Amino acid sequence: MSYVNGVERRRYKRLPIELKLEIDELFKQDNVVVKNIGASILVYNISKSGIGFISEADLPVGYYFRGTIQFDNGDFFRVVIKIVRSAESGQNKKDYGAEFVGLAPFLASKVDNYEKSLQLSN
């Protein structure tokens, strides 16, 4: 968890997940589009507000991409994701944090369902 002066900063619990996504296009709100990215990312955690992922690609903070989050139980949702942080993680990879943009509450509830399925399997 992320703490500042002993206070938890994250709004939602991070849940472990393993997803592979491909990023073909990045964009910014001012109509800047970068096409043919071809970057693979490995998502390692998810919450109602976003994802954490690792990639060998150098992805710019502040850019957006579209993705489909697919859970083991068959639930999925399509989302716009904004890259909000980047840090070196070693082995020519970077660790990224990204937030969901405009995620409807009924889609966010799919993350709750995923959390419940994790609790049942333990």
N, C-alpha and C positions, 0 to 999 in steps of 0.2 A: 504494500500500500504506500501511497505517497503522502508524506507528512511534512508540514512546515511548522516549526516551533511546537511540535507535539500535537498538532491538530491535523486530522485527516482531511485531505483536500479533495479526494475523489467523491463524486456524488453517488456512484453505484459500485457495487462489488464486482471485481474482475473475476471472470470464470475461465478456467483453462479450456482450450479448444485447439484443434488442429485442422486448419483449412488451408488449401492452396488456392490462390487467386492469380489471375493474369491482369495486368494493367496495360491496356493498349493505347489509352489516351488520357492525358491530364489537361485540366482546364482551370482558368481563373474566372472570376465574376466579370472582369472587363473584356470578355470575349477572346482572351489569349488562349490558344489551344495548341498543345504539343501532341502530335499524332505519332503512331508507329513506335510506341515506347517498348513494347514487348518485354515488360518486366514481370518476373514471377515474385510473388510474396508468400510468406508463410505466416499465417495468423496464429498467434499463440495464446491470446486471451481476448475476451469479449465482455462488454457490459452493455447496459441499456444506452449508454452514451457514446460508445466507440469501441475501437479495437487496438491491440498492440500487435505489431508484425515486424518481421525481419526480411531484408532483401539485400541482394548484392548490388542492386541498382541505386544510383544516386538520384533520389526523388526530392524535388524542392518543397520546402515547408510553405504552406499557404495555398497550395494547389489542391484540386479536387479530382476524384475519379469515381466511376460508377462500379458497383460490385454486387454480387449476389451472395448472401450469407445462407449457407445450406447446413442444417443441423442433421445429426444422425437419425432423428426420428421422422425425417421427411419434411419438417417445417423449413421454410425458407422465406427470405424477403430480399427485395432489390433496394439498394440504398445509394445515396450520394455520400461520399466520405471525404473529409477534409484532413489533410496531413497537417498536424499541429506541432510536432516535435521530431527531431532526428538526433541520433547520437551514434558514435562509432561503437560497434560491439565486438570487434576483432574478426579475424579470419576473412578480411575483405567484405564484411557485411555491416549493415547499419540497422539499428533498432529504431523503429518509428512508433509514434503515437498518432492516432487519427480519431476524429469524432464524426459521428453520424450527423448529417444535416437534414433537419426537418423530418425526423422519423416520427411517424404517427404512433400514438399510444397503443393501438391494437397490434402494431408490428413490434413495438418494444416489449409487449407481453410475451412474444415468442422467446425472448431472452429469459423471461421468468420461467416459462415452461421448460426451457433447456436446463436452467438451474435446478428445477424440481426433478428432472430426469437424472441429473448427476447425483442428487441426494438419494434417490431411490436405488441407484446402482451401487452405492457404497454400503 
